[in-house]
Amino acid sequence: MSLQLPDVVETYFDISSGGDLSQLASCFCTDATVFDENKTHDGLAAIEAWQHEVRQAFAFEVEPLQALQGEGKLTVNTRLTGNFPGSPVQLNQVFRLENGRILSLEIIPC
């Protein structure tokens, strides 16, 4: 990656692009939330299940394009390319971090 992102965010993008799902626990707080495709996934177990489900349905890679930090959050504009309808798409991934881990992630279309 050419952007300077926090290590935990880089690790998350590596996992999202086909990396080792067992590393999710090191990225997210136990009480973290993820909002994606109009669904909220609460807690580490739900986030792990969400990632497994996405992996079963599609193969894709995430490319961070630019990042903006402000108001306690990090917004990363990304391009997802894969075997899903409408590929490629651009999404904003909005992270809130706490103690070096992801507390919340909101994935929204650009």
Backbone as CSV, one residue per row, in Angstrom:
resi,resn,N_x,N_y,N_z,CA_x,CA_y,CA_z,C_x,C_y,C_z
1,MET,0.832,-1.180,0.000,0.000,0.000,0.000,0.877,1.244,0.000
2,SER,0.480,2.240,-0.754,1.263,3.461,-0.809,0.802,4.494,0.220
3,LEU,-0.388,4.336,0.762,-0.888,5.261,1.780,-0.297,4.930,3.139
4,GLN,-0.168,5.950,3.977,0.259,5.737,5.353,-0.988,5.519,6.209
5,LEU,-1.292,4.272,6.490,-2.464,3.915,7.289,-2.010,3.268,8.585
6,PRO,-2.819,3.360,9.641,-2.487,2.634,10.869,-2.327,1.140,10.571
7,ASP,-1.419,0.494,11.288,-1.148,-0.930,11.060,-2.412,-1.771,11.086
8,VAL,-3.301,-1.504,12.040,-4.512,-2.312,12.180,-5.411,-2.171,10.945
9,VAL,-5.436,-1.000,10.338,-6.243,-0.783,9.133,-5.602,-1.501,7.950
10,GLU,-4.281,-1.426,7.831,-3.585,-2.164,6.773,-3.836,-3.664,6.915
11,THR,-3.768,-4.171,8.140,-4.025,-5.598,8.373,-5.450,-5.952,7.982
12,TYR,-6.413,-5.111,8.345,-7.806,-5.356,7.971,-7.948,-5.437,6.448
13,PHE,-7.336,-4.513,5.713,-7.431,-4.545,4.252,-6.756,-5.791,3.681
14,ASP,-5.649,-6.224,4.275,-5.005,-7.475,3.843,-5.947,-8.661,4.046
15,ILE,-6.602,-8.715,5.193,-7.561,-9.790,5.473,-8.716,-9.724,4.481
16,SER,-9.229,-8.522,4.240,-10.360,-8.346,3.323,-10.025,-8.768,1.901
17,SER,-8.760,-8.697,1.544,-8.329,-9.059,0.190,-7.911,-10.519,0.092
18,GLY,-8.390,-11.347,1.011,-8.114,-12.774,0.949,-7.135,-13.282,1.983
19,GLY,-6.724,-12.424,2.905,-5.774,-12.824,3.939,-6.397,-13.719,5.001
20,ASP,-5.611,-14.027,6.004,-5.959,-14.966,7.064,-7.059,-14.405,7.977
21,LEU,-8.244,-15.010,7.901,-9.380,-14.552,8.712,-9.129,-14.665,10.215
22,SER,-8.236,-15.537,10.626,-7.981,-15.683,12.059,-7.345,-14.423,12.659
23,GLN,-6.856,-13.525,11.817,-6.264,-12.276,12.308,-7.311,-11.213,12.660
24,LEU,-8.580,-11.462,12.323,-9.622,-10.472,12.630,-9.657,-10.110,14.104
25,ALA,-9.466,-11.092,14.965,-9.531,-10.847,16.410,-8.465,-9.859,16.864
26,SER,-7.346,-9.797,16.149,-6.300,-8.845,16.517,-6.581,-7.448,15.972
27,CYS,-7.553,-7.320,15.086,-7.879,-6.020,14.481,-9.016,-5.300,15.191
28,PHE,-10.011,-6.051,15.659,-11.242,-5.453,16.174,-11.331,-5.554,17.691
29,CYS,-11.907,-4.525,18.304,-12.279,-4.594,19.719,-13.354,-5.669,19.869
30,THR,-13.459,-6.279,21.036,-14.455,-7.339,21.230,-15.878,-6.820,21.083
31,ASP,-16.095,-5.526,21.362,-17.432,-4.942,21.238,-17.575,-4.070,19.985
32,ALA,-16.753,-4.324,18.988,-16.772,-3.540,17.750,-18.068,-3.739,16.974
33,THR,-18.341,-2.779,16.085,-19.481,-2.898,15.178,-19.019,-2.625,13.753
34,VAL,-19.662,-3.321,12.810,-19.443,-3.080,11.385,-20.805,-2.869,10.748
35,PHE,-20.917,-1.810,9.956,-22.130,-1.544,9.188,-21.772,-1.703,7.720
36,ASP,-22.426,-2.654,7.041,-22.159,-2.932,5.628,-23.446,-3.414,4.971
37,GLU,-23.751,-2.870,3.808,-24.941,-3.254,3.041,-26.211,-3.221,3.897
38,ASN,-26.371,-2.123,4.625,-27.554,-1.873,5.463,-27.739,-2.868,6.604
39,LYS,-26.673,-3.528,7.008,-26.726,-4.449,8.148,-25.638,-4.071,9.137
40,THR,-25.966,-4.190,10.420,-24.991,-3.948,11.475,-24.583,-5.281,12.082
41,HIS,-23.287,-5.465,12.222,-22.717,-6.680,12.813,-22.074,-6.253,14.129
42,ASP,-22.655,-6.698,15.250,-22.218,-6.289,16.582,-21.362,-7.360,17.231
43,GLY,-20.156,-6.986,17.628,-19.279,-7.893,18.348,-18.394,-8.705,17.423
44,LEU,-17.313,-9.187,17.991,-16.296,-9.902,17.221,-16.845,-11.151,16.539
45,ALA,-17.672,-11.924,17.225,-18.216,-13.154,16.624,-19.062,-12.833,15.392
46,ALA,-19.875,-11.790,15.473,-20.713,-11.394,14.330,-19.859,-10.866,13.182
47,ILE,-18.787,-10.155,13.499,-17.893,-9.634,12.464,-17.169,-10.781,11.771
48,GLU,-16.721,-11.762,12.539,-16.082,-12.935,11.934,-17.064,-13.679,11.031
49,ALA,-18.307,-13.848,11.473,-19.329,-14.525,10.664,-19.595,-13.746,9.377
50,TRP,-19.661,-12.428,9.469,-19.859,-11.567,8.292,-18.732,-11.766,7.285
51,GLN,-17.498,-11.762,7.754,-16.368,-11.953,6.841,-16.397,-13.338,6.193
52,HIS,-16.733,-14.373,6.962,-16.838,-15.725,6.393,-17.919,-15.766,5.319
53,GLU,-19.058,-15.143,5.595,-20.173,-15.125,4.645,-19.785,-14.410,3.348
54,VAL,-19.131,-13.269,3.479,-18.695,-12.516,2.299,-17.712,-13.349,1.480
55,ARG,-16.786,-14.020,2.158,-15.794,-14.855,1.465,-16.434,-16.016,0.720
56,GLN,-17.503,-16.577,1.304,-18.197,-17.685,0.647,-18.881,-17.220,-0.631
57,ALA,-19.367,-15.988,-0.634,-20.133,-15.471,-1.769,-19.253,-14.907,-2.886
58,PHE,-18.150,-14.249,-2.527,-17.365,-13.523,-3.524,-15.872,-13.579,-3.227
59,ALA,-15.089,-13.420,-4.298,-13.649,-13.196,-4.173,-13.395,-11.765,-4.638
60,PHE,-12.636,-11.005,-3.868,-12.382,-9.611,-4.243,-11.104,-9.112,-3.592
61,GLU,-10.621,-8.005,-4.123,-9.472,-7.318,-3.550,-9.866,-5.883,-3.255
62,VAL,-9.296,-5.357,-2.184,-9.559,-3.987,-1.755,-8.296,-3.166,-2.001
63,GLU,-8.465,-2.046,-2.690,-7.344,-1.140,-2.931,-7.646,0.217,-2.293
64,PRO,-6.937,0.573,-1.227,-7.105,1.906,-0.647,-6.589,2.962,-1.629
65,LEU,-7.388,3.995,-1.866,-7.023,5.036,-2.822,-6.576,6.321,-2.142
66,GLN,-7.301,6.737,-1.116,-6.920,7.926,-0.358,-7.527,7.859,1.036
67,ALA,-6.959,8.640,1.934,-7.417,8.615,3.324,-7.528,10.036,3.860
68,LEU,-8.541,10.237,4.682,-8.770,11.510,5.361,-8.993,11.246,6.842
69,GLN,-8.287,11.982,7.684,-8.435,11.843,9.129,-9.109,13.090,9.668
70,GLY,-10.096,12.911,10.539,-10.741,14.065,11.154,-11.932,13.658,11.980
71,GLU,-12.247,14.478,12.985,-13.389,14.246,13.862,-13.374,12.859,14.501
72,GLY,-12.189,12.376,14.848,-12.075,11.093,15.527,-12.259,9.879,14.648
73,LYS,-12.215,10.081,13.341,-12.395,8.941,12.446,-11.412,9.017,11.288
74,LEU,-11.197,7.880,10.666,-10.347,7.758,9.492,-11.223,7.246,8.359
75,THR,-11.358,8.040,7.297,-12.148,7.644,6.139,-11.197,7.264,5.019
76,VAL,-11.313,6.011,4.562,-10.458,5.517,3.484,-11.338,5.237,2.277
77,ASN,-11.048,5.937,1.184,-11.741,5.684,-0.078,-11.065,4.478,-0.724
78,THR,-11.864,3.464,-1.078,-11.314,2.212,-1.598,-11.991,1.808,-2.903
79,ARG,-11.265,0.996,-3.679,-11.831,0.364,-4.867,-11.859,-1.140,-4.605
80,LEU,-13.054,-1.742,-4.746,-13.199,-3.192,-4.625,-13.380,-3.765,-6.018
81,THR,-12.548,-4.748,-6.339,-12.607,-5.418,-7.627,-12.736,-6.908,-7.363
82,GLY,-13.720,-7.551,-8.000,-13.894,-8.984,-7.785,-14.988,-9.561,-8.648
83,ASN,-15.487,-10.711,-8.227,-16.490,-11.445,-9.004,-17.912,-11.177,-8.512
84,PHE,-18.202,-9.955,-8.160,-19.536,-9.584,-7.695,-20.178,-8.634,-8.712
85,PRO,-21.504,-8.574,-8.743,-22.192,-7.688,-9.685,-21.785,-6.227,-9.478
86,GLY,-21.505,-5.533,-10.570,-21.148,-4.126,-10.498,-19.677,-3.845,-10.274
87,SER,-18.854,-4.885,-10.211,-17.418,-4.703,-9.982,-16.795,-3.965,-11.160
88,PRO,-15.872,-3.061,-10.872,-15.409,-2.595,-9.566,-16.335,-1.513,-8.998
89,VAL,-16.257,-1.328,-7.683,-17.011,-0.272,-7.014,-16.068,0.521,-6.111
90,GLN,-16.442,1.769,-5.864,-15.701,2.577,-4.899,-16.546,2.727,-3.650
91,LEU,-15.906,2.520,-2.519,-16.570,2.606,-1.225,-15.732,3.449,-0.283
92,ASN,-16.402,4.162,0.606,-15.717,4.797,1.724,-15.815,3.856,2.910
93,GLN,-14.689,3.611,3.539,-14.654,2.779,4.737,-14.229,3.697,5.883
94,VAL,-15.152,3.893,6.815,-14.966,4.865,7.888,-14.652,4.113,9.182
95,PHE,-13.438,4.305,9.669,-12.941,3.606,10.855,-12.926,4.538,12.054
96,ARG,-13.282,3.990,13.208,-13.017,4.623,14.499,-12.142,3.627,15.261
97,LEU,-11.023,4.118,15.742,-10.060,3.258,16.418,-10.049,3.548,17.911
98,GLU,-9.741,2.506,18.679,-9.607,2.647,20.131,-8.506,1.708,20.592
99,ASN,-7.500,2.260,21.251,-6.384,1.469,21.775,-5.759,0.569,20.712
100,GLY,-5.584,1.105,19.506,-4.909,0.367,18.445,-5.744,-0.688,17.748
101,ARG,-7.046,-0.694,18.009,-7.950,-1.650,17.350,-9.139,-0.908,16.752
102,ILE,-9.854,-1.599,15.868,-11.021,-1.010,15.224,-12.216,-1.129,16.166
103,LEU,-12.788,0.006,16.537,-13.986,0.034,17.377,-15.239,-0.002,16.505
104,SER,-15.188,0.710,15.378,-16.316,0.665,14.450,-15.817,0.859,13.026
105,LEU,-16.572,0.279,12.112,-16.298,0.390,10.684,-17.630,0.536,9.977
106,GLU,-17.737,1.579,9.171,-18.928,1.793,8.360,-18.492,1.791,6.903
107,ILE,-19.095,0.912,6.098,-18.750,0.784,4.685,-19.914,1.343,3.880
108,ILE,-19.639,2.433,3.148,-20.713,3.123,2.433,-20.292,3.427,0.997
109,PRO,-21.243,3.352,0.062,-20.922,3.686,-1.333,-20.507,5.147,-1.464
110,CYS,-19.647,5.419,-2.407,-19.217,6.805,-2.680,-20.282,7.531,-3.472
